[in-house]
Amino acid sequence: MSEDRPEPDRIEGAPHPRETARLIGQDKAEADFLRAYTSGRLHSGWLITGPKGVGKATLAYRIAAFLLAEGPEEAGGGLFGDAPPEPTSLDISPDHPERRLILAGSHPRLAVIRRAVNEKTSKLQSEITAEPVRDLKKFFHMSATDGGRRVVIVDAADEMNVTAANSILKELEEPPARTTILLISHQPARLLPTIRSRCRELRCVPLQAEEMAEAMDQAGVHIDEREAMAALTGGSVGEGVRLAMHDGLTLYAELIALLSRLPHIDRPAALALAESCAGKGAEVRFPLVIDLLEQFIARTARAGLLGEPDRQGAPGEARLIGKLAPDDRAARRWATLQQDLSARIRHGRAVNLDPAALILDMLFKIEEVAQGVTAA
């Protein structure tokens, strides 16, 4: 695999899911799969769901390694007809030949379907097209020679276009023998109902603060502010790595300091923030500021219904949120703002609106709602 080709399923600064040594925080999902496997009723289609960055792809590669390491002897009950002992985990040694092939990205009985690279621009395509799904016919034919299991991973199934989705549905409806199709989905509601009905779901859950810290340590990223990181990432290791790589906790603390003057915002400080998100070198800061502002609005809306958050993303956040969302009426105002801003952001990015203008618009809309809430 070329080192300079982008991989849509790799998080910058972290090992690829196929390289991750341990899956942390998803014991139930692993146990559910093992229970189905040992019962002899292994589904051909599995839908691995949960928020981004909680380990869904890592689980998929662990399942793939586990199934591909099963030789024809195991499938038939052993050399002398006696059944092998039931497995108690999905662990496969990194030195196992099948695992080594997976780590190299060259296992002949594993097909991974994901967004491809546009050969003209060298950038990732925006969706999974039908061509790699249709190529599964060739993969099934060529990989059937040794009688071993075959595994297909689709990451992420949410990114399939309509034609690709219909093509994978056909494979789920008539799966080849000894084939397992693993669909990774961040938003399963976006998938065709017929795809969901053909799969058994494995639900991956957000990680707790200590699990987050352990998983990030495994990825080579150490954090001290564990509670703040867990609060802002929603238990997503992938998001945690992104925040750590780009000093997101410090940036969020700066945003809280700026917003702490609400219902009136410091205009020069708001302008300085907006300008810092524009121009060369701001390619990372701009989307990060947008995401953190959206996170603040979502946390504020939630607090109006459930009370102040039990974890702060930055010093003073809980006090600020409590002031801005004292009741469910305020919560509805913030929830409406979240929906409106999401639409405005999508439109602004689609028409290449100036980043500084987009950030200022967000800040002034936040100020507008804050004034309405506190004046009532």
C-alpha contacts under 8 A as a table, 3 or more apart, distances in Angstrom:
res1	aa1	res2	aa2	distance
1	M	104	A	7.63
1	M	105	G	6.75
2	S	5	R	5.64
3	E	6	P	7.97
5	R	117	V	7.67
5	R	122	S	7.70
6	P	117	V	7.44
6	P	123	K	7.46
6	P	124	L	7.08
7	E	10	R	5.47
8	P	114	R	7.22
8	P	115	R	6.58
8	P	124	L	7.23
9	D	16	H	7.36
9	D	17	P	7.82
9	D	57	A	7.95
9	D	114	R	7.87
9	D	155	D	7.01
10	R	14	A	7.42
10	R	15	P	7.33
10	R	16	H	5.19
10	R	17	P	7.29
11	I	14	A	5.59
11	I	15	P	7.45
11	I	16	H	7.10
11	I	238	G	6.48
11	I	241	V	7.79
11	I	242	R	7.69
12	E	241	V	7.87
12	E	242	R	7.23
13	G	219	A	7.90
13	G	241	V	6.93
13	G	242	R	7.78
13	G	245	M	7.04
14	A	219	A	5.23
14	A	220	G	7.13
14	A	221	V	7.99
14	A	241	V	7.06
15	P	18	R	7.99
15	P	19	E	5.85
15	P	20	T	6.04
15	P	219	A	6.15
16	H	19	E	5.23
16	H	20	T	6.48
17	P	20	T	5.18
17	P	55	G	7.78
17	P	57	A	5.73
17	P	58	T	4.45
17	P	61	Y	6.92
18	R	57	A	7.83
18	R	58	T	6.21
18	R	61	Y	5.50
18	R	62	R	7.64
18	R	102	I	7.03
18	R	103	L	6.01
19	E	103	L	6.17
20	T	23	L	7.31
20	T	58	T	6.68
20	T	219	A	7.74
21	A	218	Q	7.96
23	L	26	Q	6.70
23	L	55	G	6.67
23	L	58	T	6.53
23	L	59	L	6.77
23	L	215	A	7.97
24	I	27	D	7.49
24	I	55	G	7.66
24	I	211	E	6.60
24	I	214	E	7.76
24	I	215	A	6.21
25	G	205	V	7.58
25	G	206	P	7.89
25	G	207	L	5.82
25	G	208	Q	7.86
25	G	211	E	6.25
26	Q	29	A	5.50
26	Q	30	E	6.48
26	Q	55	G	7.61
26	Q	204	C	5.98
26	Q	205	V	6.81
27	D	30	E	5.20
27	D	31	A	6.06
28	K	31	A	4.98
28	K	32	D	6.05
29	A	32	D	5.13
29	A	33	F	6.39
29	A	202	L	5.53
29	A	203	R	6.08
29	A	204	C	6.29
30	E	33	F	5.27
30	E	34	L	6.25
30	E	59	L	7.55
30	E	89	S	7.54
30	E	90	L	7.29
31	A	34	L	5.08
31	A	35	R	6.02
31	A	89	S	7.70
32	D	35	R	5.15
32	D	36	A	6.44
32	D	202	L	7.36
33	F	36	A	5.22
33	F	37	Y	6.20
33	F	202	L	7.53
34	L	37	Y	4.90
34	L	38	T	6.03
34	L	87	P	7.59
34	L	88	T	7.44
34	L	89	S	7.22
34	L	90	L	7.64
35	R	38	T	5.37
35	R	39	S	6.08
36	A	39	S	5.18
36	A	40	G	6.65
36	A	41	R	5.68
36	A	42	L	5.38
36	A	43	H	7.74
37	Y	40	G	5.55
37	Y	41	R	6.32
37	Y	42	L	5.08
38	T	41	R	7.72
38	T	86	E	6.47
38	T	87	P	7.67
39	S	42	L	7.54
43	H	46	W	6.84
43	H	180	T	7.31
43	H	199	C	7.35
43	H	200	R	6.82
44	S	172	L	7.32
44	S	175	P	6.81
44	S	178	R	7.87
44	S	179	T	6.15
44	S	180	T	4.53
44	S	181	I	5.98
44	S	199	C	7.58
45	G	172	L	6.29
45	G	180	T	5.93
45	G	181	I	4.81
45	G	182	L	6.13
45	G	183	L	7.62
45	G	198	R	6.51
45	G	199	C	4.51
45	G	200	R	6.38
46	W	180	T	7.62
46	W	181	I	6.20
46	W	182	L	4.92
46	W	183	L	6.08
46	W	199	C	4.78
46	W	200	R	4.84
46	W	201	E	5.78
46	W	202	L	7.01
47	L	182	L	6.11
47	L	183	L	4.84
47	L	184	I	6.07
47	L	185	S	6.91
47	L	196	R	7.24
47	L	199	C	5.68
47	L	200	R	5.88
47	L	201	E	4.61
47	L	202	L	6.04
48	I	56	K	6.17
48	I	60	A	7.66
48	I	182	L	6.99
48	I	183	L	5.97
48	I	184	I	4.83
48	I	185	S	6.06
48	I	201	E	5.87
48	I	202	L	4.74
48	I	203	R	5.95
48	I	204	C	7.08
49	T	56	K	6.88
49	T	184	I	6.17
49	T	185	S	4.96
49	T	186	H	5.80
49	T	187	Q	7.39
49	T	188	P	6.82
49	T	201	E	7.00
49	T	202	L	6.20
49	T	203	R	4.98
49	T	204	C	5.91
50	G	54	V	7.16
50	G	56	K	7.14
50	G	185	S	7.00
50	G	186	H	5.50
50	G	187	Q	7.59
50	G	203	R	5.85
50	G	204	C	4.89
50	G	205	V	5.95
50	G	206	P	7.65
51	P	54	V	6.27
51	P	186	H	5.35
51	P	187	Q	7.81
51	P	204	C	7.64
51	P	205	V	7.32
51	P	206	P	6.98
51	P	236	S	7.08
52	K	55	G	7.95
52	K	56	K	7.86
52	K	186	H	5.80
52	K	236	S	6.40
52	K	238	G	6.99
52	K	239	E	7.76
53	G	56	K	7.28
53	G	236	S	4.70
53	G	237	V	5.17
53	G	238	G	4.01
53	G	239	E	6.26
54	V	204	C	6.79
54	V	205	V	6.76
54	V	206	P	5.86
54	V	207	L	6.78
54	V	235	G	6.85
54	V	236	S	4.77
54	V	237	V	5.67
54	V	238	G	6.86
55	G	58	T	5.06
55	G	59	L	6.10
55	G	204	C	7.17
55	G	237	V	7.73
56	K	59	L	5.13
56	K	60	A	6.28
56	K	184	I	6.52
56	K	204	C	6.41
57	A	60	A	4.91
57	A	61	Y	6.29
57	A	155	D	7.35
57	A	184	I	6.75
58	T	61	Y	5.26
58	T	62	R	6.19
59	L	62	R	5.01
59	L	63	I	6.15
60	A	63	I	5.16
60	A	64	A	6.13
60	A	153	I	7.00
60	A	182	L	6.56
60	A	184	I	7.70
61	Y	64	A	4.85
61	Y	65	A	6.08
62	R	65	A	5.20
62	R	66	F	6.10
62	R	90	L	6.29
62	R	91	D	7.27
62	R	92	I	7.89
63	I	66	F	5.04
63	I	67	L	6.12
63	I	90	L	6.58
64	A	67	L	5.27
64	A	68	L	5.95
64	A	110	L	7.54
64	A	151	V	6.08
65	A	68	L	5.20
65	A	69	A	5.92
65	A	92	I	6.77
65	A	98	E	6.68
65	A	99	R	5.72
65	A	102	I	7.26
66	F	69	A	5.37
66	F	70	E	6.78
66	F	90	L	5.67
66	F	91	D	7.08
66	F	92	I	6.31
67	L	70	E	5.34
67	L	149	R	6.55
67	L	150	R	7.94
67	L	151	V	7.79
68	L	71	G	7.36
68	L	98	E	6.50
68	L	109	R	7.48
68	L	148	G	7.08
68	L	149	R	5.71
68	L	150	R	6.78
68	L	151	V	7.51
69	A	92	I	7.80
69	A	96	H	7.84
69	A	98	E	5.72
69	A	99	R	7.56
70	E	73	E	7.90
70	E	74	E	6.00
70	E	75	A	7.05
70	E	148	G	7.45
70	E	149	R	7.39
71	G	74	E	5.53
71	G	75	A	6.59
71	G	148	G	6.12
71	G	149	R	7.94
72	P	75	A	5.02
72	P	76	G	6.26
72	P	147	G	6.64
72	P	148	G	6.00
73	E	76	G	5.20
73	E	77	G	6.20
73	E	78	G	4.77
73	E	79	L	5.98
74	E	77	G	5.23
74	E	78	G	5.24
74	E	83	A	7.59
74	E	84	P	6.68
75	A	78	G	7.51
76	G	79	L	7.99
76	G	81	G	7.33
77	G	80	F	7.69
77	G	81	G	5.15
77	G	82	D	5.49
77	G	83	A	4.46
77	G	84	P	6.48
78	G	81	G	5.17
78	G	82	D	5.47
78	G	83	A	5.81
78	G	84	P	6.28
79	L	82	D	7.37
87	P	90	L	7.51
92	I	96	H	6.87
92	I	99	R	7.06
93	S	96	H	5.28
93	S	99	R	7.19
94	P	99	R	5.80
94	P	100	R	6.37
95	D	99	R	6.83
95	D	100	R	6.28
96	H	99	R	5.24
96	H	100	R	6.19
97	P	100	R	5.11
97	P	101	L	6.33
98	E	101	L	5.21
98	E	102	I	6.41
98	E	107	H	7.19
99	R	102	I	5.03
99	R	103	L	6.18
100	R	103	L	5.03
100	R	104	A	6.24
101	L	104	A	5.09
101	L	105	G	6.29
101	L	106	S	5.40
101	L	107	H	4.82
102	I	105	G	4.95
102	I	106	S	6.03
102	I	107	H	5.27
102	I	110	L	7.77
103	L	106	S	7.75
104	A	107	H	7.66
106	S	110	L	7.97
107	H	110	L	5.42
108	P	111	A	7.75
108	P	143	S	6.43
109	R	139	F	7.89
109	R	143	S	5.53
109	R	148	G	7.93
109	R	149	R	7.17
109	R	150	R	4.90
109	R	151	V	6.41
110	L	150	R	6.03
110	L	151	V	4.97
110	L	152	V	5.82
110	L	153	I	7.71
111	A	136	L	7.74
111	A	139	F	7.43
111	A	151	V	6.43
111	A	152	V	4.76
111	A	153	I	6.31
112	V	152	V	5.85
112	V	153	I	4.78
112	V	154	V	6.00
112	V	155	D	7.52
113	I	128	I	7.77
113	I	132	P	6.42
113	I	133	V	7.08
113	I	152	V	7.48
113	I	153	I	6.10
113	I	154	V	4.72
113	I	155	D	6.31
114	R	128	I	5.97
114	R	154	V	6.07
114	R	155	D	5.25
114	R	156	A	6.59
115	R	124	L	6.43
115	R	125	Q	5.81
115	R	126	S	7.05
115	R	127	E	5.75
115	R	128	I	4.71
115	R	129	T	7.55
115	R	159	E	7.67
116	A	124	L	5.78
116	A	125	Q	5.74
116	A	128	I	7.07
117	V	122	S	5.82
117	V	123	K	5.42
117	V	124	L	4.34
117	V	125	Q	5.81
118	N	121	T	5.55
118	N	122	S	5.21
118	N	123	K	5.46
118	N	124	L	5.88
118	N	125	Q	5.92
119	E	122	S	5.19
119	E	123	K	7.64
125	Q	128	I	7.42
126	S	159	E	7.71
127	E	159	E	4.98
127	E	160	M	5.71
127	E	161	N	6.20
128	I	159	E	5.55
128	I	160	M	4.40
128	I	161	N	6.01
128	I	164	A	6.88
129	T	132	P	6.86
129	T	133	V	7.64
129	T	160	M	6.25
129	T	161	N	5.87
129	T	163	T	7.16
129	T	164	A	5.48
130	A	133	V	5.31
130	A	134	R	6.11
130	A	160	M	7.87
130	A	161	N	7.38
130	A	163	T	5.56
130	A	164	A	3.94
130	A	165	A	7.74
130	A	167	S	6.87
131	E	134	R	5.14
131	E	135	D	6.22
131	E	164	A	7.54
132	P	135	D	4.96
132	P	136	L	6.86
133	V	136	L	5.45
133	V	164	A	6.22
133	V	167	S	6.35
133	V	168	I	6.35
134	R	137	K	6.20
134	R	167	S	6.71
135	D	138	K	5.41
135	D	139	F	6.46
136	L	139	F	4.74
136	L	140	F	5.95
137	K	140	F	5.27
137	K	141	H	6.30
138	K	141	H	5.15
138	K	142	M	6.15
139	F	142	M	5.27
139	F	143	S	5.92
140	F	143	S	5.35
140	F	144	A	6.14
140	F	150	R	7.85
140	F	176	P	7.47
141	H	144	A	5.66
142	M	145	T	6.78
143	S	146	D	7.37
143	S	150	R	7.30
144	A	147	G	5.72
144	A	148	G	7.26
148	G	178	R	7.37
149	R	178	R	5.02
149	R	179	T	5.84
149	R	180	T	7.81
150	R	178	R	6.34
150	R	179	T	4.71
150	R	180	T	6.37
151	V	179	T	5.70
151	V	180	T	4.86
151	V	181	I	5.84
151	V	182	L	7.47
152	V	179	T	7.74
152	V	180	T	6.31
152	V	181	I	4.67
152	V	182	L	5.96
153	I	181	I	6.11
153	I	182	L	4.79
153	I	183	L	6.04
153	I	184	I	7.49
154	V	157	A	5.60
154	V	181	I	7.78
154	V	182	L	6.25
154	V	183	L	4.91
154	V	184	I	6.04
155	D	159	E	7.90
155	D	183	L	6.60
155	D	184	I	5.22
155	D	185	S	7.38
156	A	159	E	5.62
156	A	160	M	7.58
156	A	183	L	6.93
156	A	184	I	5.06
156	A	185	S	5.56
156	A	186	H	7.44
157	A	160	M	5.59
157	A	165	A	7.95
157	A	183	L	5.67
157	A	184	I	5.67
157	A	185	S	5.44
157	A	191	L	7.51
158	D	184	I	7.94
158	D	185	S	5.75
158	D	186	H	6.94
158	D	187	Q	6.52
158	D	188	P	7.07
158	D	190	R	6.40
158	D	191	L	6.32
160	M	163	T	7.82
160	M	164	A	5.50
160	M	165	A	5.67
161	N	164	A	5.33
161	N	165	A	6.12
162	V	165	A	5.09
162	V	166	N	6.24
163	T	166	N	5.21
163	T	167	S	6.21
164	A	167	S	5.00
164	A	168	I	6.25
165	A	168	I	5.27
165	A	169	L	6.17
165	A	191	L	7.96
165	A	192	L	7.50
166	N	169	L	5.00
166	N	170	K	6.51
167	S	170	K	5.30
167	S	171	E	6.81
168	I	171	E	5.10
168	I	172	L	6.31
169	L	172	L	5.00
169	L	173	E	6.14
169	L	194	T	7.42
169	L	195	I	5.79
170	K	173	E	5.09
170	K	174	E	6.33
171	E	174	E	5.29
171	E	175	P	5.10
171	E	176	P	7.85
172	L	175	P	5.33
172	L	181	I	7.59
172	L	195	I	7.54
172	L	198	R	6.45
172	L	199	C	7.92
173	E	198	R	7.13
175	P	179	T	6.64
176	P	179	T	5.76
185	S	188	P	5.51
187	Q	190	R	5.84
187	Q	191	L	7.69
188	P	191	L	5.39
188	P	196	R	7.57
189	A	192	L	7.85
189	A	193	P	7.96
191	L	195	I	6.69
191	L	196	R	6.90
192	L	195	I	5.22
192	L	196	R	6.58
193	P	196	R	5.09
193	P	197	S	6.13
194	T	197	S	5.06
194	T	198	R	6.30
195	I	198	R	5.27
195	I	199	C	6.68
196	R	199	C	5.44
196	R	200	R	7.78
197	S	200	R	7.73
206	P	234	G	6.35
206	P	235	G	4.27
206	P	236	S	6.01
207	L	211	E	5.64
207	L	212	M	5.66
207	L	230	A	7.92
207	L	234	G	7.69
207	L	235	G	4.22
207	L	236	S	6.55
207	L	237	V	7.73
208	Q	211	E	5.19
208	Q	212	M	5.97
208	Q	230	A	6.87
208	Q	235	G	5.95
209	A	212	M	5.04
209	A	213	A	6.31
209	A	226	R	5.88
209	A	227	E	5.94
209	A	229	M	7.67
209	A	230	A	5.17
209	A	235	G	7.17
210	E	213	A	5.12
210	E	214	E	6.20
210	E	226	R	7.30
211	E	214	E	5.04
211	E	215	A	6.03
212	M	215	A	5.17
212	M	216	M	6.06
212	M	226	R	7.72
212	M	230	A	6.86
212	M	235	G	6.45
212	M	236	S	7.45
212	M	237	V	6.05
212	M	240	G	7.94
213	A	216	M	5.16
213	A	217	D	6.06
213	A	222	H	7.32
213	A	223	I	6.77
213	A	226	R	6.43
214	E	217	D	5.11
214	E	218	Q	6.31
215	A	218	Q	5.06
215	A	219	A	6.40
215	A	237	V	6.77
216	M	219	A	4.87
216	M	220	G	6.31
216	M	221	V	5.14
216	M	222	H	6.38
216	M	223	I	7.77
216	M	237	V	6.44
216	M	240	G	7.51
216	M	241	V	6.88
217	D	220	G	4.98
217	D	221	V	5.14
217	D	222	H	5.29
217	D	223	I	7.95
218	Q	221	V	7.36
221	V	241	V	6.80
221	V	244	A	7.30
223	I	226	R	6.38
223	I	244	A	7.43
225	E	228	A	5.49
225	E	229	M	6.11
226	R	229	M	5.13
226	R	230	A	6.12
227	E	230	A	5.16
227	E	231	A	6.11
227	E	311	R	6.21
227	E	312	Q	7.23
227	E	313	G	7.57
228	A	231	A	5.04
228	A	232	L	6.27
228	A	249	L	7.56
228	A	311	R	6.56
228	A	312	Q	5.61
228	A	313	G	4.27
228	A	314	A	6.49
229	M	232	L	5.38
229	M	233	T	6.04
229	M	240	G	6.51
229	M	249	L	7.25
229	M	313	G	6.82
230	A	233	T	5.36
230	A	234	G	5.83
230	A	235	G	5.38
230	A	236	S	7.81
230	A	240	G	7.83
231	A	234	G	5.76
231	A	235	G	7.49
231	A	311	R	5.72
231	A	312	Q	6.41
231	A	313	G	5.61
232	L	295	Q	7.26
232	L	313	G	5.68
233	T	236	S	5.29
233	T	237	V	7.52
233	T	239	E	5.67
233	T	240	G	5.88
236	S	239	E	5.32
236	S	240	G	6.17
237	V	240	G	4.79
237	V	241	V	6.14
238	G	241	V	5.28
238	G	242	R	6.44
239	E	242	R	5.05
239	E	243	L	6.21
240	G	243	L	5.16
240	G	244	A	6.07
241	V	244	A	5.08
241	V	245	M	5.97
242	R	245	M	5.17
242	R	246	H	6.31
242	R	248	G	7.69
243	L	246	H	5.35
243	L	247	D	5.71
243	L	248	G	4.23
243	L	249	L	6.60
244	A	247	D	5.16
244	A	248	G	6.08
244	A	249	L	7.37
245	M	248	G	7.67
246	H	284	V	7.83
246	H	285	R	7.97
247	D	250	T	5.64
247	D	251	L	6.50
248	G	251	L	4.94
248	G	252	Y	6.06
248	G	288	L	7.49
249	L	252	Y	5.10
249	L	253	A	6.25
249	L	313	G	7.42
249	L	314	A	7.32
250	T	253	A	5.09
250	T	254	E	6.37
251	L	254	E	5.05
251	L	255	L	6.36
251	L	289	V	7.74
252	Y	255	L	4.97
252	Y	256	I	6.23
252	Y	292	L	6.49
252	Y	313	G	7.35
252	Y	314	A	6.70
253	A	256	I	5.11
253	A	257	A	6.21
253	A	313	G	7.59
253	A	314	A	5.00
253	A	315	P	6.90
254	E	257	A	5.06
254	E	258	L	6.25
255	L	258	L	5.02
255	L	259	L	6.12
255	L	293	L	7.75
256	I	259	L	5.03
256	I	260	S	5.80
256	I	314	A	7.02
256	I	315	P	7.95
256	I	316	G	7.28
256	I	317	E	6.26
257	A	260	S	5.16
257	A	261	R	7.70
257	A	316	G	7.95
258	L	261	R	6.59
258	L	265	I	7.15
258	L	266	D	6.99
258	L	269	A	7.11
258	L	270	A	7.39
259	L	262	L	5.51
259	L	265	I	6.46
260	S	316	G	7.84
260	S	320	L	6.09
261	R	264	H	5.78
261	R	265	I	5.67
261	R	266	D	7.13
262	L	265	I	5.44
262	L	367	E	6.52
262	L	370	A	6.50
262	L	371	Q	7.65
263	P	367	E	5.77
263	P	368	E	7.75
263	P	370	A	4.93
263	P	371	Q	4.86
263	P	374	T	7.05
264	H	367	E	6.27
264	H	371	Q	7.32
265	I	270	A	7.34
265	I	367	E	6.46
266	D	269	A	5.39
266	D	270	A	6.08
267	R	270	A	4.97
267	R	271	L	6.12
268	P	271	L	5.08
268	P	272	A	6.18
269	A	272	A	5.05
269	A	273	L	6.23
270	A	273	L	5.15
270	A	274	A	6.23
270	A	360	L	6.84
270	A	363	L	7.25
271	L	274	A	5.06
271	L	275	E	6.12
271	L	356	A	7.92
271	L	360	L	6.87
272	A	275	E	5.19
272	A	276	S	6.22
273	L	276	S	5.17
273	L	277	C	6.80
274	A	277	C	5.40
274	A	278	A	7.05
274	A	355	P	7.31
274	A	356	A	4.38
274	A	357	A	7.11
274	A	359	I	5.37
274	A	360	L	5.90
275	E	278	A	5.36
275	E	356	A	5.22
276	S	279	G	7.85
276	S	282	A	7.01
276	S	285	R	7.91
276	S	356	A	7.67
277	C	282	A	5.23
277	C	283	E	7.70
277	C	285	R	5.81
277	C	286	F	4.58
277	C	289	V	7.82
277	C	355	P	6.21
277	C	356	A	6.01
277	C	359	I	7.84
278	A	282	A	5.74
278	A	283	E	7.97
278	A	286	F	7.03
278	A	354	D	7.32
278	A	355	P	5.34
278	A	356	A	5.53
279	G	282	A	5.94
280	K	283	E	7.16
281	G	284	V	7.54
282	A	285	R	5.03
282	A	286	F	5.82
283	E	286	F	5.87
283	E	287	P	7.28
284	V	287	P	6.04
284	V	288	L	6.31
285	R	288	L	5.07
285	R	289	V	6.03
286	F	289	V	5.39
286	F	290	I	6.45
286	F	355	P	6.86
287	P	290	I	5.04
287	P	291	D	6.12
288	L	291	D	5.09
288	L	292	L	6.12
289	V	292	L	5.12
289	V	293	L	6.08
290	I	293	L	5.24
290	I	294	E	6.18
290	I	359	I	7.12
291	D	294	E	5.12
291	D	295	Q	6.08
292	L	295	Q	4.84
292	L	296	F	6.18
293	L	296	F	5.04
293	L	297	I	6.34
294	E	297	I	5.13
294	E	298	A	6.15
294	E	338	Q	6.77
295	Q	298	A	5.10
295	Q	299	R	6.09
296	F	299	R	5.15
296	F	300	T	6.09
297	I	300	T	5.04
297	I	301	A	6.17
297	I	334	W	6.31
297	I	335	A	7.55
297	I	337	L	7.84
297	I	338	Q	6.31
298	A	301	A	5.15
298	A	302	R	6.16
298	A	334	W	7.39
298	A	335	A	6.86
298	A	338	Q	6.72
299	R	302	R	5.09
299	R	303	A	6.10
299	R	309	P	7.66
299	R	321	I	7.80
300	T	303	A	5.11
300	T	304	G	6.55
300	T	321	I	5.36
300	T	322	G	7.87
300	T	324	L	7.16
300	T	325	A	6.09
300	T	331	A	7.08
300	T	334	W	6.86
301	A	304	G	5.42
301	A	305	L	7.15
301	A	325	A	6.73
301	A	330	A	7.35
301	A	331	A	4.27
301	A	332	R	6.78
301	A	333	R	7.67
301	A	334	W	4.99
301	A	335	A	5.40
302	R	305	L	5.49
302	R	306	L	6.08
302	R	307	G	7.60
302	R	331	A	6.60
303	A	306	L	4.98
303	A	307	G	4.47
303	A	308	E	4.99
303	A	309	P	6.29
303	A	321	I	7.05
303	A	322	G	7.22
303	A	325	A	6.37
303	A	326	P	7.91
303	A	331	A	7.18
304	G	307	G	5.80
304	G	308	E	7.64
304	G	322	G	7.75
304	G	325	A	4.59
304	G	326	P	5.57
304	G	327	D	4.73
304	G	328	D	5.01
304	G	329	R	7.62
304	G	330	A	6.25
304	G	331	A	4.47
305	L	327	D	6.50
305	L	328	D	5.16
305	L	331	A	6.28
306	L	309	P	7.96
307	G	322	G	7.53
307	G	326	P	7.92
308	E	318	A	5.89
308	E	319	R	7.94
308	E	321	I	6.84
308	E	322	G	5.80
309	P	312	Q	6.69
309	P	318	A	6.36
311	R	318	A	7.99
312	Q	315	P	6.72
312	Q	316	G	7.77
312	Q	317	E	5.92
312	Q	318	A	6.05
313	G	317	E	6.62
314	A	317	E	5.58
315	P	318	A	7.85
316	G	319	R	5.46
316	G	320	L	6.27
317	E	320	L	5.14
317	E	321	I	6.06
318	A	321	I	5.16
318	A	322	G	6.00
319	R	322	G	5.12
319	R	323	K	6.36
320	L	323	K	5.22
320	L	324	L	6.35
321	I	324	L	5.10
321	I	325	A	5.90
322	G	325	A	5.41
322	G	326	P	5.68
323	K	326	P	6.06
323	K	374	T	7.85
324	L	330	A	7.36
324	L	370	A	6.24
324	L	373	V	6.73
324	L	374	T	6.82
325	A	328	D	7.54
325	A	330	A	5.12
325	A	331	A	5.82
325	A	373	V	7.66
326	P	330	A	6.60
326	P	331	A	7.96
327	D	330	A	5.51
327	D	331	A	6.38
328	D	331	A	4.70
328	D	332	R	6.26
329	R	332	R	5.30
329	R	333	R	6.63
330	A	333	R	5.06
330	A	334	W	6.39
330	A	373	V	6.00
331	A	334	W	5.22
331	A	335	A	6.08
332	R	335	A	4.99
332	R	336	T	6.07
333	R	336	T	5.23
333	R	337	L	6.27
333	R	369	V	7.02
333	R	373	V	7.84
334	W	337	L	4.94
334	W	338	Q	6.16
334	W	369	V	7.24
335	A	338	Q	5.04
335	A	339	Q	6.49
336	T	339	Q	5.24
336	T	340	D	6.20
337	L	340	D	5.02
337	L	341	L	5.92
337	L	365	K	7.77
337	L	366	I	7.80
337	L	369	V	7.72
338	Q	341	L	5.29
338	Q	342	S	6.12
339	Q	342	S	5.24
339	Q	343	A	6.50
340	D	343	A	5.33
340	D	344	R	6.29
341	L	344	R	4.87
341	L	345	I	5.91
341	L	362	M	6.97
342	S	345	I	5.15
342	S	346	R	6.24
343	A	346	R	5.22
343	A	347	H	6.25
344	R	347	H	5.11
344	R	348	G	5.93
345	I	348	G	4.94
345	I	349	R	6.08
345	I	358	L	7.26
346	R	349	R	5.32
346	R	350	A	6.12
347	H	350	A	5.01
347	H	351	V	6.30
348	G	351	V	5.41
348	G	352	N	5.96
348	G	353	L	4.90
348	G	358	L	6.89
349	R	352	N	4.86
349	R	353	L	6.00
350	A	353	L	7.75
353	L	357	A	7.16
353	L	358	L	6.75
354	D	357	A	5.32
354	D	358	L	6.37
355	P	358	L	5.06
355	P	359	I	6.24
356	A	359	I	5.24
356	A	360	L	6.18
357	A	360	L	5.14
357	A	361	D	6.08
358	L	361	D	5.10
358	L	362	M	6.37
359	I	362	M	5.12
359	I	363	L	6.31
360	L	363	L	5.08
360	L	364	F	6.11
361	D	364	F	5.26
361	D	365	K	6.13
362	M	365	K	5.20
362	M	366	I	6.23
363	L	366	I	5.08
363	L	367	E	6.23
364	F	367	E	4.88
364	F	368	E	6.09
365	K	368	E	4.96
365	K	369	V	6.35
366	I	369	V	5.35
366	I	370	A	6.12
367	E	370	A	5.01
367	E	371	Q	6.14
368	E	371	Q	5.28
368	E	372	G	6.39
369	V	372	G	5.04
369	V	373	V	6.12
370	A	373	V	5.16
370	A	374	T	6.11
371	Q	374	T	5.39
371	Q	375	A	5.92
372	G	375	A	5.35
372	G	376	A	6.35
373	V	376	A	5.56
